[in-house]
Amino acid sequence: MNIELACCESVILNEIAQGCNQTQVAQSYALALRSSWPTDWKQVNEAIIKRWSKAGLERIKRLAHSGKCFKTTSPGGAFPSAVDELMREGQA
């Protein structure tokens, strides 16, 4: 199973506008990194810096690249567990 995030920058920009926290934005950032959908990273990163600062961007990137923005991890890594969690909740 593959999960693909579409309209990545729109999703992340909307999350910022709606007041999502850094962990929530990092989850979408992580999915966007793995998506084949073209993403305007300059626009996304500038919006994150505007909302939180350069340090906030670095924190979000660190969470996204490591997968630590997802609640649970498994021996296979964060993403299989995140998908399993969504499936258990009936969201995938």
N, C-alpha and C positions, 0 to 999 in steps of 0.2 A: 504494500500500500504506500502510495506517495501522497503527501499533503503539500499543496501548492498555495502560496499566498499571492493573490492578484492585487493589482493597484496598490503596491506596497507603500509608496510614499503617501498616498491618500489615506491609507489606514493609519499609518504612524502619525501623520499631521492631525488627523481627526482625534486620535487618542490624546495627543498633546493638548489640543483645543478643549477636549472634554475633561481635562484634569486628571488623566491617568497618571499613576506613579511611575517611577523609573523602572521598576521591575516589570510592570505591565508593558511599557514601551519596549523594553529589552526583549520580551517574548516575541513581539511582532518583528523587531529588528532581526532577531535570530532566524525567524522563518523567512524574512525577506532575503537574508544572506544566502539562503539555500534555494530560493525561488528562481525559476528561469525568467520570471517577469522582469522587464527592465525597470530599474530603480534609479531615481535621481538622488544619489547619495549626498551630493552637495546640498541640495534643498533640505533633505532630511536632517543632515548633521547641523546645518545652520539653524534650523528650527529647534533642535534639541539644545544647542548652545544658547539660543535666545531665551529659552524657557528655564534652563538649569545652569548653564555655564560650560566651559571647556571641561572642567572636572566631571560634570554630570555626563557629558558625552563619553568621556573615557570610561566611566563606571558602567554606562549602558553597553558600550562596546565589549567591555570585559565580561559582563554578565551574558551577553548574547553569544560571544565567541566560545565561551566555556560551557554554555548550556545551563549554568547555575540559576538562570532566571526562571527555570521550571521547578516546580515544587519537589518532585521526586526524581531520583535517578535509579538506574538499574545497572547490572554489569555490562549491558550493551550500550550504555551512555544515556544522556538525558532525553534525547528525542524519542527513542522507543517508549520510555516510561511516560512521557508527556502524551504520546498518542494513545497508549494504553489507558491513561487516566481519562482522556477525553472520551474514549470508547466506553469505559465503565459508566461515565456520566451521561452517555447517550448523545454526545455532541459531535461525534465523528461518524 
